């Protein structure tokens, strides 16, 4: 099972030796066993990687996230094929029933809004939490009345203060954008691993977005990022905050009545989504929940 998150931030050369990713920098040489790696974050544009290493990481379904000159996530590398039957799965994906899509999307949005309501209640906003719970009960197939949009406005104004806008250029939005990018990349990794296309969404359909389905499926997990960012003191958004956000993938949550890391929970959830679509049964989708005060974070990151 892959579990290690590798963040390479210093000027380095990365290459492949046997089953190890070898990181050569001014601080020496370090090796990381590739079968243990889930995600590699290339945080500096002064890092070089060999084609052999890129191919091996891709073959092992390791998600590689590239950052720009400001060290913000800019793109990711995904394999063309996740399974031997991916062509057939993508054909099935193209023909998913519209009515089923609407039911599944409304269920995903319902759980996103409920998670937002729980976070509001946890942080002393009972009135707004109650309002979001009402919105969740009112959701129609396909969210035709846009309960998500109404909930989002109430939620962000309550959790980050009146007048807060996701369009603003500030440290909070920088942290949220970084966290959402890591979350999206993790969801995309699972989508490809199960043989489906990230391009074909059930709600998002932007022709210039190669990750429409990932954008759909990540929605219930956004509050995990929101809660973490809320706990930070953000006069500015720095490398230490990025590393703290990366640790969120190791947070313990509950899914299928069992404790799992958020990284594993995402994989279980994505797999259950495809099962629901294949069996035409939205109830098959397995959603996660927080474990409360006993939440744990396990150290499984390498910062190189």
N, C-alpha and C positions, 0 to 999 in steps of 0.2 A: 504494500500500500504506500502510495506517495504521500508525503506529509511535510516535507521541508520547503521553506520559502527562502530563496537566496536573493539578497539585495546587494548588487555590485555597484558601489558608488565612487570608488577611487580609480585613478588611471590604471588600466589593467589590460592584459592580453589574455583571452580565454581560449583554451583549446581542449582537445579530446585526447585522453590517454586511457586505453582499455575502457572500463565502465565509469571513468571519473571525469568530471569537469575540472580542469586545472586552471587556477587563477594565478597569474604571475603579475606581481606589482612591486612597487618599491619597498613594500613591507615583507617581501618574500613570496613563497609559493604555498598555495593552499589547494587541497583537493576535496571535492564533494562527490559522493557516490550518486550517480545519476538516477538509479532506480528509486531513490528516496525523495527525489525532487518533484515538487508539484508545480512551482512557479519560480521563474527567474526574472528579476527586475533589473534591467540595465539602466542605471540612473544617470550615467554620464555619457556625453557624446565623445569622450576621449577614451572609450573602451572599444577594443577590437575583438572580434570573434572569428574563429575559423569556420569555413563552410562545413567541414566535417562535424564540428560540434553542433552547429545549427541543425544539420540534418538528423543527428542522433537525438538531440533534445526533442525535435519535432516528432520523430519516430516513436519516442517514448511518451508522447502526449504531454510533454512539459509545456506549459504556457510561458511564452517569452514576451515580456512587456518592455517596450522601448520608451525612454523618456527623451524630451527635447532639451534644448540648451538651458531651459529654466528648471530642469529636473522634474517636469510634470509629465505624466503618462501621455504618450502621443500616438502610439500604435502597438499592435501586437502581431505575433506570428502564429498562424494556425495551419495545420496540415490540410491538404486537399481532401483526404479521406480518413474517416475515423474507424470505420468497420468495413469488412469485405462486402457487405450488402448495402452500402450507403446509397448507391444509385436507386435501388428499389425503395429504400426508406424516404429518400427525397421525393420520389414520384408520389408516394403515399402522402407526404407532407403537403405537396402541391394540391392534392385533392381532398384535404380535410374539409369536413362538412361545415358550412357557414353557421348553422344553428348550434352545433357543438362548440365551435369557436367562441360564439357569443356567451354561451354558458360558462365555459372555462375562463374566459377573460373576466367576466363579472365576479367569479369566485376568487380569482387572483387579486382583483382590486378590492374586494371585500376584506380579504385578509391583510392587505396593505393598510387599509383604513383602520381596521381593528388594532393593528400593531401601532399605528400612530396614536390612536386613542389611549392605548395602554401606556405609551411613553408620556403622553400629556398628563394622565392621571398620576403617574409615578413622580412627575415633577411639579405637582401642585396646581394643575389646571383642570379641576373636576368639571366645570361647566363646558369647556371646549371639548373635553373627553366625551362627555355625554352627547354633545352635538355630533361628534364624529361617529359614535356608535349608532346614532339615529340615521346618519347618512349610509352607514354600512347596511342597515336593515332595509333601506329604500332602493338599493341598487337593482336595476332591471337588467335583463340579458344584454350584454354588450355595453353596459353602463351608458345607455342611450340618453340619460338625463344628466350625465357628467357629474355624478356624485364625487368622483375622484378630484375634479378640479375645484369644487366647492370645499372639499375636505382639505385640500392642499393649502388653500389660502388661509383657512382658520388655523391649521396646524403650524405653518411656518411663522405666522404672526405671534402665535402663543409661545412656541418653543424658543424662538430666537428674537422675539420682541416686535412690537407694532412697527410697521413700516419696513420690515425686512423683506427683501426681494431677492429671488434667486438670480436676478440679472445684475445685481450689484457686484462691483469689483472690490472684494474685501477678504480678509483672512478666513472668515467662516466659509464663504463660498469656495475659496481655494481648497480648503480642507475637505469640504463636501465633494467637490469635483474629483479630487484625488481619490477619495474613498470610493465613490461611485465607479470610477474607472477601474479600480482594482476589483470591485465586486462584479462589474460587467465582464471583465476578462475571465474571472473565475467561472462565471456562468457559461460563457462561450466555450471554455475548455470542456465542460461536461457535455454541452450540446454536440460538439464535434466528436467527442469520444463515443457517443451513442450513435453516430452515423448520420446525423441530420444537419441541415444547413442553418447557419446563423442568420442568413439573409432574409428568410421567409418568415415574417412575424405573424402573430395572430391579431395584433392591434397596430403596432408600429409598422409603417409601410413606406418609409422614406426611401426613395430610389437611390439616394447617395449614402445611405447607412448600411454598411455590410453586416451589422449586428442587430437587425430589427428584432429577431426572436430573443436574443440575449437581453435587449432592452425591455421586452415584455416580462420575461421570467424573473428578472432581478427585483421586480417591484416589492414583493413582501419583505425583502431583506434590507431595504434602504434604511429602515429605522435603526438597524444595528450600527450603521455609519453615523446616523444623526445623533444617536445617544453618545457615541464616543466623542464626536466633535463638540457636543454640548458640554462635555466634562473637561475639555481643554481650555486653558487660558491662552487665547489667541490674539496677542497684539500684532503678531506676524506669523506667517506659516513657514516653518523651517524644517530642516532634515529630520530633527528629532520627532516632529509631529508626524512626518511621513512614516517613519519607522514604527511609531505607535499605531498608526492606522493599519500598517501591514500585519501587525499582531492580531488584528480582529479576526483573521482567518482561523486563529487557534482558539478563539473564544468557545466555551462550552455552551451548547444549546440542546434543546430536547426535540427529537423528531422520531416518530414511531415509538414514543414512550421510552426512548433510550437517550442517554447522553452521547453527544457526538460533537466533534469540532465543527465550527461553521463551514469549514472547507468540505468536510464529508457530508454535512447536512445539505449543502447545495447540490452535491452530486445525487444524493438520495431523492431530493425534491425534483430535480430535472428528470431523472429516470422515471419517477412516478408520473410526471406530466406526460411523457411519451406513452406510458402505459395507459393513461386516461384517454389519450387521443386514439390509440390503437383499439381499445376496448369500448370506445364511445361512452365513457362513464366518468364524468368530472369528479365523482366522489373518490376516485382512485388517487387523486393528488394528495401528497403528504406535505403538510405545511409545518414549519418549525415554530417553536415558542421559546422564550427566554426561560432560564432556570431560576431566575430571581437572584437573591443575594449570594447564593452559593456558586455563582458563575465563576469559572476558572479560565485562566489563559495559560497555555503550556508554551514553554519556550521551544520553538522549532525553527527559528530563523537564523540564517547566517548573514551577517552584515560584513561585506568584504570590500 
